Amino acid sequence: QVRLAESGGASVQTGGSLRLSCQASEYISDYFMGWFRQAPGKEREWVARIDTIGLTYYEDSVEGRFTISKDNSKKTSYLQMSSLKHEDTATYYCAAGVGCAWDYWGQGTQVVVSS
């Protein structure tokens, strides 16, 4: 059972930057890691993924603005967010998986983007 804990959420102005962290309870080298978000009144949506060999994938609306990374030695995944927009306001969740499913989830960290 992998436990995930997100941190780094905050209130930020439009155009600003934030880095979210996801601390895992065990080494994550064998897991693909991802970030999801859920805005108020909306479904949870996938944002970014990094697989076990470091390949990254992004949802179209964050491509070029967000960067997912991980440090296996620190058991941590990161989501660097820049050029933040109001529509990026959401609770952001970290997830980890092996194979074809997201098996483990964090509790979320809130990001509010305002002008």
Secondary structure, 3 states (H helix, E strand, C coil): CCCEEEECCCEEECCCCEEEEEEECCCCCCCEEEEEEECCCCCCEEEEEECCCCCEEECCCCCCCEEEEEEHHHCEEEEEECCCCHHHCEEEEEEEEECCEEEEECCCEEEEEEC
